[in-house]
Amino acid sequence: MSRNDKVLILHGWGGSDAPHWQAELAAEVARNYGTVSFPLLDNCHFPSKNRWVTQVMQLLKEFKPDTVVCHSLANTLWLWLCEEDGMNTVERLFMVSPPSLDTEEKTIKTFFPAPMPTSLHAKEVHMIVSDNDPWVSVDEAAKIASHYNIPLKVIENAGHINADSGYGKWELIENLVMEKK
């Protein structure tokens, strides 16, 4: 990551405040003089797909990120964004713990079933899931990754890869986003 790179971090349902790895990642990018945007999306505990799409399309237009890091419902949001006219392509997209495309949860029902857009609007995509994520099976994640011909990294026993499953400071994602070897 160069100091000119802009990183947009998009949280899922309920947000990703500290000690979540996304909050830690935002701090790490800032500590290394990167430019980061880690917005709290509208009404995060009772999200609306249409409001989130509108909010993030405006962010993408104004912030113009090089890298986007999605967790959980933000991945579903990204799929919907890719269906929008005028969607720009980013350099890198990180999809961490995407939920099933057919999730049946009343509070987030406006997001599902999720589309499989023609393009993910990213030049490089990384998908990371856990083998025991309650929101998606490894088989479904593998099918999505295969559909887009993107690499899939499966972590053992990591749950939904969030603070509740012990993912505060997470060196793997920091190294990938910051391009540390």
N, C-alpha and C positions, 0 to 999 in steps of 0.2 A: 504494500500500500504506500503510495506516495503521499506527501503532506497535502497535495492538492485534491486527493480523493475525498469524495463525500459519501458517507455511510448513513443509510436510512434504516432504522431498526423498527420493525412493526410487530407489536405485541398481539397476543390472542385475546380470547374471552377473559375478561377480568383484569387485564393489564399484566405487566411483568416488572413491577417495581422491586427494589432491593428486598431480599437478597437474590432475586432471579438472575440467571446468567445474562439475560439481555441488558439489565441495568449495569452489571459488571462490565459487559462488553462496551457499552456506551462510555463508561468511565475510562476504560483502557484506551479506546480510540482517542478520547479527549486528552488523556495523559501523554499520548504520543503525537500530539499536535495535529491529529486528524480532525476533519470536520464531521460532526455527527448530529443527526436529528433523531430524537427518540420521543416522538409525540405521544401524548395520552389521547387515544382515539375516543370520539364522542360516545358518552354513555357506555363505557366499556363493560359494565356488568349486565347490561340489557342492550346489546348492540343491534343496529339495523344495517343490513347490507347496503342499502341505498345511501344512507348517511355516511357510512365508512367509505364507500366508493367515491362519493363526492369529495369528502375530506382528503383522501389520499391522492386522488387525481390532482387536486389543487397543490398538495405538497410536492408531488412529482414534477409538476409544471414549474413551481417556484424554486425548489431546492435542487432539482436536477441531480439526483444521486448517481454515483458510479456503481455502488454496491448496495444491495437491499438484503436485509436479514429478517426472515419471517419465522415466527414461531406459532404453531398450533393454528388457530382460526385465521391468522394473518395469511397463511398459505392459501386457504380457501378464498380469502379476500383477493389475493394476487391473481388467482384463476379468474375471478370475476373482472378484475381490472384489465386483464389481457383481452377481454371481450369488448372493451371500450374503444371507441374511435379516438384517434390521437394518442394512443398509448405509446410512449417512447421505450426504446430498448436500453437496458442497463448493461454494464460490463459484466457484473457478477450477481447471482441470486443464490441465497442460501435458504433452503426449505427445511426447517427443523420441525419434526413431529407434526406433519400435516394430518388432520383428522380424515376419517373415511369420507369419500365423496358423497356418501348416502347417510351421513350422520342424522340421527333422529332425536334431537334434543330440542325441546320446545322453546327455550330461551333464545336459541340461535337459529331457529327454523328458517329465517329469511335467506340464509346462506346456502341452503341445501334443497334438492340435490345440487352439487357443484358441477360446473361445466368442465370439459377438457378442451381448452382453447387450442387452436391450431399452433400458436406460438406462445412460449413463456416470456417472450420479449426480454431475453437475457442472452448474452454471448456465451456465458459460462454458468452452469447450474450445478449445485451440490445439494443432494438430499440426504438428510441424516434422520434415522428413526431408531427406536428401541425395539428389541424383540418381545417386550412385554408392555407395550403402550396400550392402555385401555381404549384409546380412541381410533386406532388403526392397526390392522394386522400387517405383518411383514409381507405377506403375499400381496395384499392390495398395494402397499407402498412399492413393491417390486414391479407390479404391473404398471403403475404410474411412471416410475423411473424408466422402465423399458419402453413405454409409449413415447417418451420424449428423448430416449437414448441418452440418459444422464446417469452418472454414477450414483450408487446408493450405498451409504455406509450404515451398517446395522451395529448398534451398541448393545451389549448384553445387560439385561436387568436395569435399564435406565428409566423405566416408567415412561412418563410423558415428557421426559427431559426438561424438568422445571425445578423450581426451588423445593417443592414438596418431595421430589425424588433425589434431592441432594445436589442439584445443579445450580450452585451459586457461581463462584468463579470457575470458569470452564476453559482450560487452556487449549483444548482442541479447537474450539470455535474461534478463540482469540487468535491463535496461530494461523488458522485458515483465512480469517478476515484481514489480519495484519500481514499475511504472507510471510510468516516466520517459518523457517525450515527446522 
